[in-house]
Amino acid sequence: MAQMSEEEYEAEKKKVNLIRNILETLVAIFLIVGIITAVLNITFGGFTPVHWFLLAFWAVLVIICMEVTMIRAYLERKK
């Protein structure tokens, strides 16, 4: 990874925070829709409840990968 200046790091940090907030909102929405479709035993948009839970799990994995990448960028910037 290339070295970032302080300004570039802060700009990237703001972008990642915005994306993380959007993904956290999507996780909540996917879980709520999954629970509702499971309780009512229906499909919504052709997705069964398992699909909604898998979408939520996918978003959580993306959030984790983004956090690990930011930690790596921070540690490389400190060198």
C-alpha positions as CSV (number, residue, x, y, z in Angstrom):
1,M,0.0,0.0,0.0
2,A,1.3,3.4,-0.9
3,Q,2.0,6.0,1.9
4,M,-0.8,8.5,2.4
5,S,-0.4,12.0,3.6
6,E,-2.4,13.2,6.6
7,E,-5.0,14.9,4.4
8,E,-5.5,11.9,2.1
9,Y,-5.8,9.6,5.2
10,E,-8.5,11.8,6.7
11,A,-10.4,12.1,3.4
12,E,-10.3,8.3,3.1
13,K,-11.4,7.9,6.7
14,K,-14.5,10.1,6.1
15,K,-15.4,8.1,3.0
16,V,-15.1,4.8,4.8
17,N,-17.1,6.1,7.8
18,L,-19.9,7.1,5.4
19,I,-19.9,3.7,3.7
20,R,-19.8,1.9,7.0
21,N,-22.8,3.9,8.3
22,I,-24.8,3.0,5.1
23,L,-23.9,-0.7,5.5
24,E,-24.8,-0.7,9.2
25,T,-28.2,0.7,8.2
26,L,-28.6,-2.0,5.5
27,V,-27.7,-4.7,8.1
28,A,-30.5,-3.5,10.3
29,I,-33.0,-3.3,7.4
30,F,-32.1,-6.8,6.1
31,L,-32.4,-8.3,9.6
32,I,-35.8,-6.7,10.2
33,V,-37.1,-7.7,6.8
34,G,-35.8,-11.3,7.3
35,I,-37.5,-11.5,10.7
36,I,-40.8,-10.2,9.3
37,T,-40.8,-12.5,6.4
38,A,-39.9,-15.5,8.7
39,V,-42.7,-14.7,11.1
40,L,-45.3,-14.2,8.4
41,N,-43.9,-17.1,6.3
42,I,-43.9,-15.1,3.1
43,T,-41.4,-14.1,0.4
44,F,-40.7,-10.5,-0.3
45,G,-39.2,-9.6,-3.7
46,G,-38.7,-13.3,-4.4
47,F,-36.3,-13.6,-1.4
48,T,-37.0,-16.0,1.4
49,P,-36.0,-15.1,5.0
50,V,-32.7,-17.0,4.6
51,H,-31.7,-14.7,1.7
52,W,-32.3,-11.6,3.8
53,F,-30.2,-13.0,6.6
54,L,-27.4,-13.9,4.1
55,L,-27.5,-10.3,2.8
56,A,-27.2,-9.0,6.3
57,F,-24.2,-11.4,6.9
58,W,-22.6,-10.3,3.7
59,A,-22.9,-6.6,4.8
60,V,-21.3,-7.4,8.1
61,L,-18.4,-9.1,6.4
62,V,-17.9,-6.1,4.2
63,I,-17.8,-3.8,7.3
64,I,-15.2,-6.1,8.9
65,C,-13.0,-6.0,5.8
66,M,-13.2,-2.2,5.6
67,E,-12.2,-1.9,9.3
68,V,-9.3,-4.2,8.8
69,T,-8.2,-2.2,5.8
70,M,-8.4,1.0,7.7
71,I,-6.3,-0.4,10.6
72,R,-3.7,-1.6,8.0
73,A,-3.6,1.9,6.4
74,Y,-3.3,3.5,9.8
75,L,-0.4,1.2,10.8
76,E,1.4,1.7,7.5
77,R,1.0,5.5,7.8
78,K,2.6,5.4,11.3
79,K,5.8,3.8,9.9
